[in-house]
Amino acid sequence: MTDLTLVEDAGKAVTLGCDLVVVGSGAAGAATADVLAEAGHDVVVVEEGIHQPLSERREEMLYAMSDLYRDFGAIPARGRSIIPILQARMVGGTTTVNAAISWRMPEAVYERWSRDFGLDKAFSWDELQASYDWLDRELCVRPVAPEVIGGVGGLMAKGARALGISGRVIPRIEKGCKGTNRCLQGCPCGAKLSMERSLLPRACGHGARILTSARVTRITRSGNRATGVSGRLQQSGQPFSVVARKGVVVAASATGSPVLLQRSRLCNPQLGRNFRAHPGVGLAGLFDRDVRPWAGATQSWESAHYWERRFKLESLGLPFGLMLA
């Protein structure tokens, strides 16, 4: 695997030039950078967070939330109830702290979005499947191995069979999962193929660079054309700018991207109006034998039995400290 090419905060102002600048190093930003760099473009990825090597990842959830999560994992979605939005701020984005689940868009959703929003005019169903096939190969997507399904996943599968509920072992993006149940803290052994372990090294192998600890505050432009980005380095407070000869790609998440566009006065009537996310609720039980929810894959079994009612069931093992919280 190619190493990452990092441009880090050295306590002085930074000015970089490139063909295309990508804001954000998560799933969208990393995939974009990989494709553009492989096509021969000079790419700079700008990431607000740090790069944390495997050797520096700590088991305690408190340190992970302090070091890796945006606002300590306490960004609220406000409505009839308050739901925290767990989002990382580091190289690799939230792929570094999620459970590595890989789900393809269901065909019924593709058909509805094609009918309502013209998705089929952007790409066909066959083109979408070809992209998924490539990602499955590149990211080693596969079902959780039997030896790391864990007590929670095993119990859920057993209960579903008893109730006649269909389900399956979850396909995940990993290679050699050890079942440490530390997905939420950043995999300590590098088995989870989050973006800093997969597509970002590929992009850097084709010449891409990653500017870390750099918060983009504005997209610069000349007339109606985006010409780059500017902001502040997070550790030293020094300014930085990236001049992009060909364009700017905003991949700063579904929450960060519209805020950046608004701040840069690049708005249209739909900006920020169509946000969608999947809220979740947890259910715990007391059993007459040891379950050990902190051992095994973080998530290993799921059921889409009630998909028509728009909810999915998933097993979830948690670090002991987070369970107490």
Secondary structure, 3 states (H helix, E strand, C coil): CCCCCEECCCCCCEEEEEEEEEECCCHHHHHHHHHHHHCCCCEEEECCCECCCHHHCCCCHHHHHHHCEHHHHCEEECCCCCEEECCECECCHHHHCCCCECCCCCHHHHHHHHHHHCHHHCCCHHHHHHHHHHHHHHCCEEECCHHHCHHHHHHHHHHHHHHCCCCEECEEEECCCCCCCCHHHCCCCCCECCHHHCHHHHHHHCCCEEECCEEEEEEEEECCEEEEEEEEECCCCCEEEEEEEEEEEECCHHHHHHHHHHHCCCCCCCCCCCCCCCCCCCCCCCCCCCCCCCCCCCCCEEECCCHHHCCCEECCCCCHHHHHC
